[in-house]
Amino acid sequence: MNAMAPLDPRGNVRRVLIGTPCMDGRPEARYVASLTQTIRLCLAQGVDVCDVLMCYDAILPNLRNSLVRIAVENRFDDLIMID
């Protein structure tokens, strides 16, 4: 772990969920490349990062609600939702 890793108020490594609702299951290639770079940077800084692509629902609020549920149930410190 990086000595400068960002810590949450409890002194633990920050856990971040990057959630993307994706109705048709086909994320844009430039977005996937950017997401990959973001994950690499987070890991290099000692941030525990996870990405989730929620797909195959035409009702975006359902996908967003599922992402929030995942973040809460798995005790992530932050949810970054990118649509």
PDB file of N, CA, C and O in Angstrom:
ATOM      1  N   MET A   1       0.832  -1.177   0.000  1.00  0.00           N
ATOM      2  CA  MET A   1       0.000   0.000   0.000  1.00  0.00           C
ATOM      3  C   MET A   1       0.878   1.242   0.000  1.00  0.00           C
ATOM      4  O   MET A   1       1.925   1.271   0.647  1.00  0.00           O
ATOM      5  N   ASN A   2       0.462   2.235  -0.704  1.00  0.00           N
ATOM      6  CA  ASN A   2       1.161   3.507  -0.798  1.00  0.00           C
ATOM      7  C   ASN A   2       1.158   4.195   0.564  1.00  0.00           C
ATOM      8  O   ASN A   2       0.123   4.241   1.228  1.00  0.00           O
ATOM      9  N   ALA A   3       2.292   4.723   0.983  1.00  0.00           N
ATOM     10  CA  ALA A   3       2.385   5.407   2.275  1.00  0.00           C
ATOM     11  C   ALA A   3       1.480   6.635   2.333  1.00  0.00           C
ATOM     12  O   ALA A   3       1.119   7.082   3.421  1.00  0.00           O
ATOM     13  N   MET A   4       1.115   7.174   1.197  1.00  0.00           N
ATOM     14  CA  MET A   4       0.262   8.364   1.146  1.00  0.00           C
ATOM     15  C   MET A   4      -1.190   7.996   0.817  1.00  0.00           C
ATOM     16  O   MET A   4      -1.956   8.855   0.381  1.00  0.00           O
ATOM     17  N   ALA A   5      -1.572   6.739   1.019  1.00  0.00           N
ATOM     18  CA  ALA A   5      -2.923   6.295   0.667  1.00  0.00           C
ATOM     19  C   ALA A   5      -3.965   7.103   1.420  1.00  0.00           C
ATOM     20  O   ALA A   5      -3.822   7.343   2.619  1.00  0.00           O
ATOM     21  N   PRO A   6      -5.012   7.523   0.724  1.00  0.00           N
ATOM     22  CA  PRO A   6      -6.065   8.274   1.388  1.00  0.00           C
ATOM     23  C   PRO A   6      -6.815   7.381   2.376  1.00  0.00           C
ATOM     24  O   PRO A   6      -7.187   6.254   2.051  1.00  0.00           O
ATOM     25  N   LEU A   7      -7.027   7.891   3.565  1.00  0.00           N
ATOM     26  CA  LEU A   7      -7.700   7.141   4.607  1.00  0.00           C
ATOM     27  C   LEU A   7      -9.059   7.741   4.891  1.00  0.00           C
ATOM     28  O   LEU A   7      -9.262   8.949   4.765  1.00  0.00           O
ATOM     29  N   ASP A   8      -9.990   6.876   5.278  1.00  0.00           N
ATOM     30  CA  ASP A   8     -11.298   7.377   5.692  1.00  0.00           C
ATOM     31  C   ASP A   8     -11.197   7.819   7.152  1.00  0.00           C
ATOM     32  O   ASP A   8     -10.137   7.667   7.760  1.00  0.00           O
ATOM     33  N   PRO A   9     -12.264   8.360   7.726  1.00  0.00           N
ATOM     34  CA  PRO A   9     -12.195   8.843   9.116  1.00  0.00           C
ATOM     35  C   PRO A   9     -11.823   7.759  10.132  1.00  0.00           C
ATOM     36  O   PRO A   9     -11.347   8.084  11.220  1.00  0.00           O
ATOM     37  N   ARG A  10     -12.024   6.501   9.809  1.00  0.00           N
ATOM     38  CA  ARG A  10     -11.676   5.406  10.726  1.00  0.00           C
ATOM     39  C   ARG A  10     -10.218   4.980  10.585  1.00  0.00           C
ATOM     40  O   ARG A  10      -9.758   4.094  11.305  1.00  0.00           O
ATOM     41  N   GLY A  11      -9.493   5.602   9.668  1.00  0.00           N
ATOM     42  CA  GLY A  11      -8.098   5.251   9.452  1.00  0.00           C
ATOM     43  C   GLY A  11      -7.910   4.091   8.496  1.00  0.00           C
ATOM     44  O   GLY A  11      -6.816   3.533   8.404  1.00  0.00           O
ATOM     45  N   ASN A  12      -8.959   3.723   7.784  1.00  0.00           N
ATOM     46  CA  ASN A  12      -8.891   2.627   6.817  1.00  0.00           C
ATOM     47  C   ASN A  12      -8.690   3.181   5.410  1.00  0.00           C
ATOM     48  O   ASN A  12      -8.986   4.344   5.133  1.00  0.00           O
ATOM     49  N   VAL A  13      -8.180   2.322   4.528  1.00  0.00           N
ATOM     50  CA  VAL A  13      -8.031   2.715   3.130  1.00  0.00           C
ATOM     51  C   VAL A  13      -9.420   2.999   2.558  1.00  0.00           C
ATOM     52  O   VAL A  13     -10.374   2.264   2.815  1.00  0.00           O
ATOM     53  N   ARG A  14      -9.513   4.044   1.803  1.00  0.00           N
ATOM     54  CA  ARG A  14     -10.783   4.457   1.207  1.00  0.00           C
ATOM     55  C   ARG A  14     -11.254   3.430   0.186  1.00  0.00           C
ATOM     56  O   ARG A  14     -10.475   2.984  -0.657  1.00  0.00           O
ATOM     57  N   ARG A  15     -12.524   3.054   0.260  1.00  0.00           N
ATOM     58  CA  ARG A  15     -13.143   2.101  -0.671  1.00  0.00           C
ATOM     59  C   ARG A  15     -14.099   2.872  -1.575  1.00  0.00           C
ATOM     60  O   ARG A  15     -15.036   3.517  -1.102  1.00  0.00           O
ATOM     61  N   VAL A  16     -13.852   2.797  -2.868  1.00  0.00           N
ATOM     62  CA  VAL A  16     -14.622   3.569  -3.844  1.00  0.00           C
ATOM     63  C   VAL A  16     -15.257   2.624  -4.857  1.00  0.00           C
ATOM     64  O   VAL A  16     -14.595   1.740  -5.402  1.00  0.00           O
ATOM     65  N   LEU A  17     -16.547   2.824  -5.100  1.00  0.00           N
ATOM     66  CA  LEU A  17     -17.253   2.093  -6.144  1.00  0.00           C
ATOM     67  C   LEU A  17     -17.532   3.055  -7.288  1.00  0.00           C
ATOM     68  O   LEU A  17     -18.148   4.102  -7.092  1.00  0.00           O
ATOM     69  N   ILE A  18     -17.080   2.699  -8.473  1.00  0.00           N
ATOM     70  CA  ILE A  18     -17.411   3.463  -9.673  1.00  0.00           C
ATOM     71  C   ILE A  18     -18.518   2.692 -10.371  1.00  0.00           C
ATOM     72  O   ILE A  18     -18.299   1.592 -10.877  1.00  0.00           O
ATOM     73  N   GLY A  19     -19.711   3.278 -10.394  1.00  0.00           N
ATOM     74  CA  GLY A  19     -20.868   2.606 -10.959  1.00  0.00           C
ATOM     75  C   GLY A  19     -21.334   3.272 -12.238  1.00  0.00           C
ATOM     76  O   GLY A  19     -21.423   4.497 -12.324  1.00  0.00           O
ATOM     77  N   THR A  20     -21.628   2.443 -13.232  1.00  0.00           N
ATOM     78  CA  THR A  20     -22.085   2.958 -14.519  1.00  0.00           C
ATOM     79  C   THR A  20     -23.337   2.226 -14.962  1.00  0.00           C
ATOM     80  O   THR A  20     -23.289   1.029 -15.244  1.00  0.00           O
ATOM     81  N   PRO A  21     -24.470   2.938 -15.027  1.00  0.00           N
ATOM     82  CA  PRO A  21     -25.643   2.318 -15.641  1.00  0.00           C
ATOM     83  C   PRO A  21     -25.449   2.285 -17.153  1.00  0.00           C
ATOM     84  O   PRO A  21     -25.051   3.281 -17.757  1.00  0.00           O
ATOM     85  N   CYS A  22     -25.728   1.157 -17.746  1.00  0.00           N
ATOM     86  CA  CYS A  22     -25.476   0.966 -19.180  1.00  0.00           C
ATOM     87  C   CYS A  22     -26.627   0.136 -19.746  1.00  0.00           C
ATOM     88  O   CYS A  22     -26.583  -1.094 -19.723  1.00  0.00           O
ATOM     89  N   MET A  23     -27.643   0.808 -20.249  1.00  0.00           N
ATOM     90  CA  MET A  23     -28.886   0.143 -20.635  1.00  0.00           C
ATOM     91  C   MET A  23     -28.691  -1.050 -21.565  1.00  0.00           C
ATOM     92  O   MET A  23     -29.271  -2.113 -21.340  1.00  0.00           O
ATOM     93  N   ASP A  24     -27.880  -0.880 -22.606  1.00  0.00           N
ATOM     94  CA  ASP A  24     -27.773  -1.926 -23.625  1.00  0.00           C
ATOM     95  C   ASP A  24     -26.566  -2.847 -23.447  1.00  0.00           C
ATOM     96  O   ASP A  24     -26.353  -3.744 -24.263  1.00  0.00           O
ATOM     97  N   GLY A  25     -25.775  -2.639 -22.395  1.00  0.00           N
ATOM     98  CA  GLY A  25     -24.624  -3.508 -22.153  1.00  0.00           C
ATOM     99  C   GLY A  25     -23.433  -3.238 -23.039  1.00  0.00           C
ATOM    100  O   GLY A  25     -22.513  -4.053 -23.112  1.00  0.00           O
ATOM    101  N   ARG A  26     -23.439  -2.085 -23.725  1.00  0.00           N
ATOM    102  CA  ARG A  26     -22.331  -1.758 -24.626  1.00  0.00           C
ATOM    103  C   ARG A  26     -21.757  -0.393 -24.261  1.00  0.00           C
ATOM    104  O   ARG A  26     -22.142   0.614 -24.854  1.00  0.00           O
ATOM    105  N   PRO A  27     -20.842  -0.345 -23.296  1.00  0.00           N
ATOM    106  CA  PRO A  27     -20.250   0.952 -22.952  1.00  0.00           C
ATOM    107  C   PRO A  27     -19.359   1.466 -24.080  1.00  0.00           C
ATOM    108  O   PRO A  27     -18.753   0.686 -24.815  1.00  0.00           O
ATOM    109  N   GLU A  28     -19.293   2.758 -24.200  1.00  0.00           N
ATOM    110  CA  GLU A  28     -18.460   3.430 -25.204  1.00  0.00           C
ATOM    111  C   GLU A  28     -16.986   3.071 -24.970  1.00  0.00           C
ATOM    112  O   GLU A  28     -16.522   3.071 -23.830  1.00  0.00           O
ATOM    113  N   ALA A  29     -16.263   2.771 -26.029  1.00  0.00           N
ATOM    114  CA  ALA A  29     -14.860   2.352 -25.940  1.00  0.00           C
ATOM    115  C   ALA A  29     -13.993   3.402 -25.243  1.00  0.00           C
ATOM    116  O   ALA A  29     -13.126   3.051 -24.442  1.00  0.00           O
ATOM    117  N   ARG A  30     -14.214   4.679 -25.538  1.00  0.00           N
ATOM    118  CA  ARG A  30     -13.414   5.737 -24.893  1.00  0.00           C
ATOM    119  C   ARG A  30     -13.677   5.776 -23.392  1.00  0.00           C
ATOM    120  O   ARG A  30     -12.775   6.058 -22.603  1.00  0.00           O
ATOM    121  N   TYR A  31     -14.921   5.492 -23.002  1.00  0.00           N
ATOM    122  CA  TYR A  31     -15.238   5.461 -21.578  1.00  0.00           C
ATOM    123  C   TYR A  31     -14.504   4.308 -20.888  1.00  0.00           C
ATOM    124  O   TYR A  31     -13.954   4.481 -19.800  1.00  0.00           O
ATOM    125  N   VAL A  32     -14.498   3.143 -21.518  1.00  0.00           N
ATOM    126  CA  VAL A  32     -13.826   1.981 -20.931  1.00  0.00           C
ATOM    127  C   VAL A  32     -12.324   2.247 -20.794  1.00  0.00           C
ATOM    128  O   VAL A  32     -11.722   1.883 -19.784  1.00  0.00           O
ATOM    129  N   ALA A  33     -11.723   2.873 -21.794  1.00  0.00           N
ATOM    130  CA  ALA A  33     -10.297   3.211 -21.718  1.00  0.00           C
ATOM    131  C   ALA A  33     -10.045   4.187 -20.574  1.00  0.00           C
ATOM    132  O   ALA A  33      -9.076   4.034 -19.831  1.00  0.00           O
ATOM    133  N   SER A  34     -10.900   5.178 -20.429  1.00  0.00           N
ATOM    134  CA  SER A  34     -10.762   6.152 -19.355  1.00  0.00           C
ATOM    135  C   SER A  34     -10.950   5.493 -17.989  1.00  0.00           C
ATOM    136  O   SER A  34     -10.219   5.791 -17.044  1.00  0.00           O
ATOM    137  N   LEU A  35     -11.925   4.604 -17.892  1.00  0.00           N
ATOM    138  CA  LEU A  35     -12.176   3.890 -16.638  1.00  0.00           C
ATOM    139  C   LEU A  35     -10.961   3.053 -16.245  1.00  0.00           C
ATOM    140  O   LEU A  35     -10.577   3.012 -15.077  1.00  0.00           O
ATOM    141  N   THR A  36     -10.370   2.397 -17.220  1.00  0.00           N
ATOM    142  CA  THR A  36      -9.179   1.586 -16.951  1.00  0.00           C
ATOM    143  C   THR A  36      -8.042   2.445 -16.408  1.00  0.00           C
ATOM    144  O   THR A  36      -7.368   2.051 -15.456  1.00  0.00           O
ATOM    145  N   GLN A  37      -7.827   3.605 -17.000  1.00  0.00           N
ATOM    146  CA  GLN A  37      -6.778   4.512 -16.515  1.00  0.00           C
ATOM    147  C   GLN A  37      -7.094   5.014 -15.108  1.00  0.00           C
ATOM    148  O   GLN A  37      -6.199   5.130 -14.272  1.00  0.00           O
ATOM    149  N   THR A  38      -8.352   5.309 -14.851  1.00  0.00           N
ATOM    150  CA  THR A  38      -8.761   5.786 -13.524  1.00  0.00           C
ATOM    151  C   THR A  38      -8.502   4.715 -12.471  1.00  0.00           C
ATOM    152  O   THR A  38      -7.991   5.015 -11.391  1.00  0.00           O
ATOM    153  N   ILE A  39      -8.848   3.483 -12.777  1.00  0.00           N
ATOM    154  CA  ILE A  39      -8.625   2.384 -11.829  1.00  0.00           C
ATOM    155  C   ILE A  39      -7.138   2.210 -11.552  1.00  0.00           C
ATOM    156  O   ILE A  39      -6.739   2.010 -10.404  1.00  0.00           O
ATOM    157  N   ARG A  40      -6.326   2.282 -12.582  1.00  0.00           N
ATOM    158  CA  ARG A  40      -4.870   2.170 -12.387  1.00  0.00           C
ATOM    159  C   ARG A  40      -4.344   3.274 -11.474  1.00  0.00           C
ATOM    160  O   ARG A  40      -3.537   3.015 -10.581  1.00  0.00           O
ATOM    161  N   LEU A  41      -4.800   4.498 -11.701  1.00  0.00           N
ATOM    162  CA  LEU A  41      -4.352   5.615 -10.864  1.00  0.00           C
ATOM    163  C   LEU A  41      -4.798   5.435  -9.410  1.00  0.00           C
ATOM    164  O   LEU A  41      -4.030   5.686  -8.481  1.00  0.00           O
ATOM    165  N   CYS A  42      -6.033   5.000  -9.227  1.00  0.00           N
ATOM    166  CA  CYS A  42      -6.527   4.772  -7.862  1.00  0.00           C
ATOM    167  C   CYS A  42      -5.707   3.700  -7.154  1.00  0.00           C
ATOM    168  O   CYS A  42      -5.299   3.883  -6.008  1.00  0.00           O
ATOM    169  N   LEU A  43      -5.470   2.599  -7.825  1.00  0.00           N
ATOM    170  CA  LEU A  43      -4.692   1.523  -7.219  1.00  0.00           C
ATOM    171  C   LEU A  43      -3.275   1.976  -6.882  1.00  0.00           C
ATOM    172  O   LEU A  43      -2.730   1.598  -5.844  1.00  0.00           O
ATOM    173  N   ALA A  44      -2.681   2.784  -7.753  1.00  0.00           N
ATOM    174  CA  ALA A  44      -1.333   3.295  -7.504  1.00  0.00           C
ATOM    175  C   ALA A  44      -1.297   4.196  -6.273  1.00  0.00           C
ATOM    176  O   ALA A  44      -0.262   4.312  -5.616  1.00  0.00           O
ATOM    177  N   GLN A  45      -2.425   4.834  -5.960  1.00  0.00           N
ATOM    178  CA  GLN A  45      -2.508   5.713  -4.788  1.00  0.00           C
ATOM    179  C   GLN A  45      -3.013   4.977  -3.546  1.00  0.00           C
ATOM    180  O   GLN A  45      -3.186   5.585  -2.490  1.00  0.00           O
ATOM    181  N   GLY A  46      -3.243   3.689  -3.671  1.00  0.00           N
ATOM    182  CA  GLY A  46      -3.680   2.901  -2.527  1.00  0.00           C
ATOM    183  C   GLY A  46      -5.174   2.951  -2.262  1.00  0.00           C
ATOM    184  O   GLY A  46      -5.625   2.567  -1.183  1.00  0.00           O
ATOM    185  N   VAL A  47      -5.945   3.419  -3.233  1.00  0.00           N
ATOM    186  CA  VAL A  47      -7.400   3.462  -3.084  1.00  0.00           C
ATOM    187  C   VAL A  47      -7.968   2.119  -3.534  1.00  0.00           C
ATOM    188  O   VAL A  47      -7.650   1.638  -4.622  1.00  0.00           O
ATOM    189  N   ASP A  48      -8.811   1.516  -2.692  1.00  0.00           N
ATOM    190  CA  ASP A  48      -9.484   0.269  -3.040  1.00  0.00           C
ATOM    191  C   ASP A  48     -10.669   0.629  -3.924  1.00  0.00           C
ATOM    192  O   ASP A  48     -11.676   1.141  -3.435  1.00  0.00           O
ATOM    193  N   VAL A  49     -10.556   0.364  -5.216  1.00  0.00           N
ATOM    194  CA  VAL A  49     -11.581   0.782  -6.174  1.00  0.00           C
ATOM    195  C   VAL A  49     -12.185  -0.436  -6.868  1.00  0.00           C
ATOM    196  O   VAL A  49     -11.497  -1.410  -7.174  1.00  0.00           O
ATOM    197  N   CYS A  50     -13.475  -0.349  -7.101  1.00  0.00           N
ATOM    198  CA  CYS A  50     -14.205  -1.410  -7.791  1.00  0.00           C
ATOM    199  C   CYS A  50     -15.116  -0.747  -8.810  1.00  0.00           C
ATOM    200  O   CYS A  50     -15.693   0.306  -8.539  1.00  0.00           O
ATOM    201  N   ASP A  51     -15.245  -1.354  -9.972  1.00  0.00           N
ATOM    202  CA  ASP A  51     -16.167  -0.807 -10.969  1.00  0.00           C
ATOM    203  C   ASP A  51     -17.290  -1.798 -11.235  1.00  0.00           C
ATOM    204  O   ASP A  51     -17.079  -3.011 -11.260  1.00  0.00           O
ATOM    205  N   VAL A  52     -18.479  -1.263 -11.432  1.00  0.00           N
ATOM    206  CA  VAL A  52     -19.652  -2.085 -11.731  1.00  0.00           C
ATOM    207  C   VAL A  52     -20.395  -1.437 -12.891  1.00  0.00           C
ATOM    208  O   VAL A  52     -20.735  -0.255 -12.840  1.00  0.00           O
ATOM    209  N   LEU A  53     -20.641  -2.214 -13.928  1.00  0.00           N
ATOM    210  CA  LEU A  53     -21.489  -1.783 -15.044  1.00  0.00           C
ATOM    211  C   LEU A  53     -22.833  -2.487 -14.869  1.00  0.00           C
ATOM    212  O   LEU A  53     -22.918  -3.708 -14.998  1.00  0.00           O
ATOM    213  N   MET A  54     -23.880  -1.720 -14.577  1.00  0.00           N
ATOM    214  CA  MET A  54     -25.231  -2.283 -14.455  1.00  0.00           C
ATOM    215  C   MET A  54     -25.887  -2.181 -15.817  1.00  0.00           C
ATOM    216  O   MET A  54     -25.991  -1.090 -16.377  1.00  0.00           O
ATOM    217  N   CYS A  55     -26.332  -3.307 -16.358  1.00  0.00           N
ATOM    218  CA  CYS A  55     -26.815  -3.337 -17.736  1.00  0.00           C
ATOM    219  C   CYS A  55     -28.195  -3.980 -17.858  1.00  0.00           C
ATOM    220  O   CYS A  55     -28.714  -4.610 -16.936  1.00  0.00           O
ATOM    221  N   TYR A  56     -28.751  -3.785 -19.042  1.00  0.00           N
ATOM    222  CA  TYR A  56     -29.948  -4.484 -19.514  1.00  0.00           C
ATOM    223  C   TYR A  56     -31.226  -4.129 -18.767  1.00  0.00           C
ATOM    224  O   TYR A  56     -32.012  -5.007 -18.412  1.00  0.00           O
ATOM    225  N   ASP A  57     -31.424  -2.851 -18.532  1.00  0.00           N
ATOM    226  CA  ASP A  57     -32.695  -2.360 -18.004  1.00  0.00           C
ATOM    227  C   ASP A  57     -32.925  -1.002 -18.653  1.00  0.00           C
ATOM    228  O   ASP A  57     -32.073  -0.118 -18.563  1.00  0.00           O
ATOM    229  N   ALA A  58     -34.065  -0.831 -19.301  1.00  0.00           N
ATOM    230  CA  ALA A  58     -34.358   0.414 -20.007  1.00  0.00           C
ATOM    231  C   ALA A  58     -34.730   1.543 -19.055  1.00  0.00           C
ATOM    232  O   ALA A  58     -34.816   2.699 -19.470  1.00  0.00           O
ATOM    233  N   ILE A  59     -34.951   1.222 -17.789  1.00  0.00           N
ATOM    234  CA  ILE A  59     -35.336   2.240 -16.812  1.00  0.00           C
ATOM    235  C   ILE A  59     -34.107   2.594 -15.981  1.00  0.00           C
ATOM    236  O   ILE A  59     -33.754   1.886 -15.037  1.00  0.00           O
ATOM    237  N   LEU A  60     -33.460   3.702 -16.347  1.00  0.00           N
ATOM    238  CA  LEU A  60     -32.204   4.102 -15.700  1.00  0.00           C
ATOM    239  C   LEU A  60     -32.301   4.223 -14.184  1.00  0.00           C
ATOM    240  O   LEU A  60     -31.358   3.824 -13.501  1.00  0.00           O
ATOM    241  N   PRO A  61     -33.386   4.750 -13.616  1.00  0.00           N
ATOM    242  CA  PRO A  61     -33.447   4.805 -12.152  1.00  0.00           C
ATOM    243  C   PRO A  61     -33.317   3.432 -11.490  1.00  0.00           C
ATOM    244  O   PRO A  61     -32.772   3.335 -10.390  1.00  0.00           O
ATOM    245  N   ASN A  62     -33.801   2.375 -12.132  1.00  0.00           N
ATOM    246  CA  ASN A  62     -33.622   1.027 -11.578  1.00  0.00           C
ATOM    247  C   ASN A  62     -32.133   0.667 -11.509  1.00  0.00           C
ATOM    248  O   ASN A  62     -31.665   0.124 -10.508  1.00  0.00           O
ATOM    249  N   LEU A  63     -31.404   0.973 -12.573  1.00  0.00           N
ATOM    250  CA  LEU A  63     -29.972   0.685 -12.603  1.00  0.00           C
ATOM    251  C   LEU A  63     -29.234   1.496 -11.542  1.00  0.00           C
ATOM    252  O   LEU A  63     -28.365   0.972 -10.844  1.00  0.00           O
ATOM    253  N   ARG A  64     -29.580   2.767 -11.426  1.00  0.00           N
ATOM    254  CA  ARG A  64     -28.932   3.622 -10.425  1.00  0.00           C
ATOM    255  C   ARG A  64     -29.233   3.129  -9.013  1.00  0.00           C
ATOM    256  O   ARG A  64     -28.341   3.090  -8.166  1.00  0.00           O
ATOM    257  N   ASN A  65     -30.479   2.754  -8.759  1.00  0.00           N
ATOM    258  CA  ASN A  65     -30.833   2.240  -7.434  1.00  0.00           C
ATOM    259  C   ASN A  65     -30.063   0.962  -7.104  1.00  0.00           C
ATOM    260  O   ASN A  65     -29.665   0.753  -5.958  1.00  0.00           O
ATOM    261  N   SER A  66     -29.855   0.118  -8.094  1.00  0.00           N
ATOM    262  CA  SER A  66     -29.077  -1.107  -7.879  1.00  0.00           C
ATOM    263  C   SER A  66     -27.634  -0.781  -7.523  1.00  0.00           C
ATOM    264  O   SER A  66     -27.039  -1.443  -6.674  1.00  0.00           O
ATOM    265  N   LEU A  67     -27.072   0.227  -8.162  1.00  0.00           N
ATOM    266  CA  LEU A  67     -25.695   0.641  -7.848  1.00  0.00           C
ATOM    267  C   LEU A  67     -25.597   1.178  -6.430  1.00  0.00           C
ATOM    268  O   LEU A  67     -24.640   0.876  -5.718  1.00  0.00           O
ATOM    269  N   VAL A  68     -26.573   1.967  -6.016  1.00  0.00           N
ATOM    270  CA  VAL A  68     -26.577   2.486  -4.640  1.00  0.00           C
ATOM    271  C   VAL A  68     -26.682   1.328  -3.654  1.00  0.00           C
ATOM    272  O   VAL A  68     -25.980   1.309  -2.643  1.00  0.00           O
ATOM    273  N   ARG A  69     -27.555   0.362  -3.943  1.00  0.00           N
ATOM    274  CA  ARG A  69     -27.717  -0.790  -3.062  1.00  0.00           C
ATOM    275  C   ARG A  69     -26.397  -1.550  -2.909  1.00  0.00           C
ATOM    276  O   ARG A  69     -26.026  -1.933  -1.799  1.00  0.00           O
ATOM    277  N   ILE A  70     -25.695  -1.768  -4.016  1.00  0.00           N
ATOM    278  CA  ILE A  70     -24.401  -2.457  -3.971  1.00  0.00           C
ATOM    279  C   ILE A  70     -23.409  -1.687  -3.114  1.00  0.00           C
ATOM    280  O   ILE A  70     -22.692  -2.275  -2.303  1.00  0.00           O
ATOM    281  N   ALA A  71     -23.369  -0.376  -3.294  1.00  0.00           N
ATOM    282  CA  ALA A  71     -22.427   0.453  -2.526  1.00  0.00           C
ATOM    283  C   ALA A  71     -22.727   0.389  -1.030  1.00  0.00           C
ATOM    284  O   ALA A  71     -21.813   0.272  -0.213  1.00  0.00           O
ATOM    285  N   VAL A  72     -24.000   0.466  -0.676  1.00  0.00           N
ATOM    286  CA  VAL A  72     -24.381   0.452   0.741  1.00  0.00           C
ATOM    287  C   VAL A  72     -24.143  -0.934   1.350  1.00  0.00           C
ATOM    288  O   VAL A  72     -23.549  -1.050   2.422  1.00  0.00           O
ATOM    289  N   GLU A  73     -24.602  -1.968   0.673  1.00  0.00           N
ATOM    290  CA  GLU A  73     -24.470  -3.326   1.206  1.00  0.00           C
ATOM    291  C   GLU A  73     -23.020  -3.755   1.368  1.00  0.00           C
ATOM    292  O   GLU A  73     -22.700  -4.542   2.259  1.00  0.00           O
ATOM    293  N   ASN A  74     -22.147  -3.246   0.520  1.00  0.00           N
ATOM    294  CA  ASN A  74     -20.735  -3.626   0.576  1.00  0.00           C
ATOM    295  C   ASN A  74     -19.871  -2.596   1.279  1.00  0.00           C
ATOM    296  O   ASN A  74     -18.643  -2.670   1.242  1.00  0.00           O
ATOM    297  N   ARG A  75     -20.519  -1.641   1.916  1.00  0.00           N
ATOM    298  CA  ARG A  75     -19.853  -0.659   2.780  1.00  0.00           C
ATOM    299  C   ARG A  75     -18.744   0.130   2.079  1.00  0.00           C
ATOM    300  O   ARG A  75     -17.658   0.315   2.628  1.00  0.00           O
ATOM    301  N   PHE A  76     -19.030   0.587   0.868  1.00  0.00           N
ATOM    302  CA  PHE A  76     -18.090   1.467   0.188  1.00  0.00           C
ATOM    303  C   PHE A  76     -18.161   2.846   0.839  1.00  0.00           C
ATOM    304  O   PHE A  76     -19.220   3.267   1.304  1.00  0.00           O
ATOM    305  N   ASP A  77     -17.033   3.539   0.870  1.00  0.00           N
ATOM    306  CA  ASP A  77     -16.996   4.898   1.412  1.00  0.00           C
ATOM    307  C   ASP A  77     -17.593   5.899   0.438  1.00  0.00           C
ATOM    308  O   ASP A  77     -18.232   6.871   0.841  1.00  0.00           O
ATOM    309  N   ASP A  78     -17.377   5.652  -0.849  1.00  0.00           N
ATOM    310  CA  ASP A  78     -17.835   6.583  -1.883  1.00  0.00           C
ATOM    311  C   ASP A  78     -18.428   5.810  -3.047  1.00  0.00           C
ATOM    312  O   ASP A  78     -18.014   4.693  -3.358  1.00  0.00           O
ATOM    313  N   LEU A  79     -19.408   6.435  -3.679  1.00  0.00           N
ATOM    314  CA  LEU A  79     -19.972   5.930  -4.928  1.00  0.00           C
ATOM    315  C   LEU A  79     -19.837   7.047  -5.951  1.00  0.00           C
ATOM    316  O   LEU A  79     -20.370   8.142  -5.773  1.00  0.00           O
ATOM    317  N   ILE A  80     -19.125   6.754  -7.011  1.00  0.00           N
ATOM    318  CA  ILE A  80     -19.019   7.680  -8.131  1.00  0.00           C
ATOM    319  C   ILE A  80     -19.852   7.070  -9.252  1.00  0.00           C
ATOM    320  O   ILE A  80     -19.512   6.018  -9.792  1.00  0.00           O
ATOM    321  N   MET A  81     -20.939   7.739  -9.592  1.00  0.00           N
ATOM    322  CA  MET A  81     -21.822   7.218 -10.617  1.00  0.00           C
ATOM    323  C   MET A  81     -21.605   8.017 -11.899  1.00  0.00           C
ATOM    324  O   MET A  81     -21.733   9.242 -11.917  1.00  0.00           O
ATOM    325  N   ILE A  82     -21.278   7.305 -12.960  1.00  0.00           N
ATOM    326  CA  ILE A  82     -21.002   7.947 -14.238  1.00  0.00           C
ATOM    327  C   ILE A  82     -21.967   7.386 -15.269  1.00  0.00           C
ATOM    328  O   ILE A  82     -21.899   6.204 -15.609  1.00  0.00           O
ATOM    329  N   ASP A  83     -22.876   8.237 -15.773  1.00  0.00           N
ATOM    330  CA  ASP A  83     -23.751   7.761 -16.839  1.00  0.00           C
ATOM    331  C   ASP A  83     -23.508   8.498 -18.124  1.00  0.00           C
ATOM    332  O   ASP A  83     -24.164   8.220 -19.128  1.00  0.00           O
TER     333      ASP A  83
END
